[in-house]
């Protein structure tokens, strides 16, 4: 008998719109909400999901926050929810936005793969996503 299975990471983006003034950069932006998870697949059919985490990323400076799981589940069910500051926990204060390192040079970090560079790139040299 031939049996195929696999365990992989997954990501699901939600259709959620909330206009905000960003606490990190002070510009107007929107929250983009997504869920990450692990999935067991049998014969390429996803069967079981676990380790679900909900994240919020701003469109202005790509600041990344972990979302309260209960609020994330409500968004996943399609409920009309307002995300408040107490629902968010900052994942990495310097993630996705230009910052100064120890030597005083401006550094950029990719919001997709986390690659850090001191060069003035418009796209990440590692994964190709716009910085």
Residue pairs with C-beta under 8 A, 6 or more apart in sequence:
4 42
4 43
4 44
5 40
5 41
5 42
5 43
6 40
6 41
7 38
7 39
7 40
7 41
8 38
8 39
8 41
9 36
9 37
9 38
9 39
10 36
10 37
10 38
10 39
10 46
10 49
11 34
11 35
11 36
11 37
12 34
12 35
12 37
12 76
13 32
13 33
13 34
14 33
14 34
14 35
14 75
14 76
16 31
16 32
16 33
16 75
17 30
17 31
18 30
18 31
18 82
18 83
19 28
19 29
19 30
20 28
20 29
20 30
20 31
20 58
21 27
21 28
21 29
22 28
22 29
22 58
22 60
22 61
22 63
23 63
23 85
24 58
24 61
24 63
24 93
24 97
25 60
25 61
25 63
25 97
27 60
27 61
28 60
29 58
29 59
29 60
29 61
30 58
30 59
31 56
31 57
31 58
31 59
31 83
32 56
32 57
32 58
32 59
33 54
33 55
33 56
33 67
33 72
33 75
33 83
34 54
34 55
34 57
35 52
35 53
35 54
35 55
35 72
35 76
36 51
36 52
36 53
36 55
37 49
37 50
37 51
37 52
37 53
38 49
38 50
38 51
39 46
39 47
39 48
39 49
40 46
40 47
40 48
40 49
41 47
52 69
52 72
53 66
53 69
54 66
54 67
54 68
54 69
54 71
54 72
54 73
54 75
54 76
55 64
55 65
55 66
55 67
55 91
56 64
56 65
56 66
56 67
56 83
56 88
57 63
57 64
57 65
57 96
57 111
61 96
61 97
62 95
62 96
62 97
62 111
63 90
63 95
63 96
63 97
64 90
64 91
64 92
64 95
64 96
64 111
65 88
65 89
65 90
65 91
66 88
66 89
66 91
67 75
67 83
67 87
67 88
68 87
68 88
71 81
71 83
71 87
74 81
75 81
94 107
94 109
95 109
95 111
95 114
96 109
96 110
96 111
97 109
98 106
98 107
98 108
99 106
99 107
99 109
100 106
100 107
101 107
101 118
105 118
106 118
107 116
107 117
107 118
108 116
108 117
108 118
108 119
108 121
108 131
109 115
109 116
109 117
110 116
110 124
110 126
110 127
110 129
110 131
111 129
111 131
112 124
112 127
112 129
113 124
113 126
113 127
113 129
115 124
115 125
115 126
115 127
117 124
117 125
119 125
121 131
122 130
122 131
123 129
123 130
123 131
124 130
124 131
